[in-house]
Amino acid sequence: MMGSMASDPPSLGTRIRRARERLRMSQRQLAARIGVSVRAVGDWENDRSVPRNSLGALEELMGSLDGIADDDSPEALAEAVRNARSLTERQKRTLLRLLAAGDQ
């Protein structure tokens, strides 16, 4: 029954890496563009941390991060809720704006 199992959606780190690679950018280039360290980008891509303070800049530069906003699986929605609790008010406004733009 292995063929009937749904595969897990890619992690946020995997989506960041894929979006960066799609733009043909190195980790160093991405870090410089959004004002973070290369280590921060590596930590995001390896799911050791999340880009709480840089989410808006990442979305602006990379678009939807390869479907982050489009993933409505229960697991992705639960993760979004958990992450939203730690967002600043500015980040919440940015996220809501991005979600509203996707509905149009």
C-alpha positions as CSV (number, residue, x, y, z in Angstrom):
1,M,0.0,0.0,0.0
2,M,3.0,2.2,-0.2
3,G,1.8,3.7,-3.5
4,S,-1.4,5.1,-1.9
5,M,0.4,7.1,0.8
6,A,0.3,10.8,0.1
7,S,3.7,12.4,0.1
8,D,4.5,15.2,2.6
9,P,4.6,18.7,1.2
10,P,8.1,20.2,0.9
11,S,9.3,21.9,4.0
12,L,9.7,25.7,4.1
13,G,13.4,25.3,3.8
14,T,13.1,23.2,0.7
15,R,10.8,25.8,-0.8
16,I,13.2,28.6,-0.1
17,R,16.1,26.6,-1.6
18,R,14.0,25.7,-4.7
19,A,13.0,29.3,-5.2
20,R,16.6,30.5,-4.8
21,E,17.8,27.9,-7.3
22,R,15.0,28.9,-9.7
23,L,16.4,32.4,-9.6
24,R,19.9,31.1,-10.1
25,M,21.2,32.7,-6.9
26,S,23.8,31.5,-4.5
27,Q,23.1,31.6,-0.8
28,R,25.6,34.4,-0.5
29,Q,23.7,36.4,-3.2
30,L,20.3,35.8,-1.5
31,A,21.7,36.8,1.9
32,A,23.2,40.1,0.5
33,R,19.9,40.9,-1.3
34,I,17.7,40.7,1.8
35,G,20.3,41.8,4.4
36,V,20.9,38.6,6.4
37,S,23.9,36.3,6.9
38,V,24.8,33.4,4.6
39,R,24.5,31.2,7.7
40,A,20.8,32.4,8.2
41,V,20.0,31.3,4.6
42,G,21.6,28.0,5.2
43,D,19.8,27.5,8.4
44,W,16.4,28.3,6.7
45,E,17.1,25.9,3.9
46,N,18.1,23.1,6.3
47,D,15.0,23.8,8.5
48,R,17.1,24.8,11.5
49,S,15.3,28.1,11.7
50,V,12.6,30.1,10.0
51,P,12.8,33.5,8.4
52,R,10.4,35.3,10.7
53,N,11.9,38.8,10.3
54,S,12.7,38.3,6.6
55,L,9.6,36.7,5.3
56,G,8.3,39.8,3.5
57,A,11.7,40.4,1.8
58,L,11.9,36.8,0.7
59,E,8.3,36.9,-0.7
60,E,9.1,40.2,-2.5
61,L,12.3,38.8,-4.1
62,M,11.2,35.3,-4.8
63,G,7.4,35.4,-5.3
64,S,5.4,32.8,-3.5
65,L,8.4,30.7,-2.6
66,D,7.4,27.9,-4.9
67,G,3.8,27.6,-3.6
68,I,4.0,28.5,0.1
69,A,0.9,30.5,-0.1
70,D,-0.8,28.0,-2.3
71,D,-0.3,25.0,-0.1
72,D,-3.6,24.4,1.7
73,S,-2.9,21.0,3.1
74,P,-3.9,20.6,6.8
75,E,-0.3,20.2,7.8
76,A,0.8,23.4,5.9
77,L,-2.1,25.4,7.4
78,A,-1.3,24.1,10.9
79,E,2.4,25.2,10.4
80,A,1.2,28.6,9.2
81,V,-0.9,29.1,12.3
82,R,2.0,28.1,14.6
83,N,4.3,30.5,12.8
84,A,1.8,33.3,12.7
85,R,1.7,33.4,16.5
86,S,5.3,34.6,16.5
87,L,5.1,37.2,13.7
88,T,5.2,40.9,14.3
89,E,2.2,43.0,13.5
90,R,4.1,44.3,10.4
91,Q,4.8,40.8,9.2
92,K,1.1,39.8,9.8
93,R,0.0,42.8,7.6
94,T,2.5,41.8,4.9
95,L,1.3,38.2,5.0
96,L,-2.4,39.2,4.8
97,R,-1.6,41.5,1.9
98,L,0.1,38.7,0.1
99,L,-2.7,36.2,0.8
100,A,-5.3,38.8,-0.4
101,A,-3.3,39.3,-3.6
102,G,-3.4,35.6,-4.3
103,D,-7.1,35.5,-4.1
104,Q,-7.6,38.0,-6.9
